[in-house]
Amino acid sequence: MQDAGLWLRENAQVHRFTHILSIALITAGLVVLADAGTTLVWQEPMSAAYGSLQQSKAADELANLESEFPTAADLAQVAGVKGDAAKAAILAGLFSHRVHQGDAIGRMHIDRMNLDIVLIQGTDTSSLQKGPGHYEKTPFPGQPGTVGVAGHRTTYLAPFRHINDLQAGDEIRIEMPYGVFTYTVTKHEIVDPSDVGIIKPVGYDQLVMTACHPVYSAAQRYAVFSKLTRIDTFAVGGTGAWAAP
């Protein structure tokens, strides 16, 4: 009888332990699923908080940059130049020598994506944690060729979370310290991460935005192509104010 009683007690303890372990595993699984669901629907919470802090700092950096560029000497170089495109090309070239990897360089507005965010120079890990990054080997807005910008979809504010919502005809507005550049969406493609051909010159000035695809994966890239359709530069009067769109 004692052996039977001991067996029953041990069996009950094993059952209790198994029950507790099962609850713990189920709870852990639910937490993981909840986190993944939050990331898929919105963005990863911890990196979002860090990204928000970095964006705030980047906005301050951009404000300082805008107060320093263009200088009077920079403006003097475009004083006799006719046309916004020609002025922008000169100023963009001067600007490209003033910024470094990780610097705030401008601001991107996209109504379709409800996006208003500071652009960062570079697409390295640290730069993309601050905001969408300008491909360093591509021209700056205003310079001839294809401007490349990359951004996260699920982490660090997930600026390009809804890149797939962009439609042909949508406008993308990039404000640089030397002018404003409006691009109109023409198409989108899903490409391999190694496909560098998407940022090659195509005979006209364009913007290519890229992000990982599908969501929560880096297997491919979602690329949106937009053609430059408008350039606005401020009057060469030293005010630094952009022309009205």
Protein Blocks (a to p, Z undefined) as FASTA:
>chain_A
ZZmmmmmmmmmmmmmmmmmmmmmmmmmmmmmmmmmmmmmmmocfklmmmmmmmmmmmmmm
mmmmmmmpccfklmmmmmmpgcjklmmmmmmmmmmmmpcehiafbdcddfklopacddde
djbfklmmnoccddfkbccehiacjddddddfkgghilmlmmmmpcghiacddddfkbcc
ddddfbdcdddfklmklmgcehiacddddddddehiakbccddddddfbdcddddehnop
acdZZ
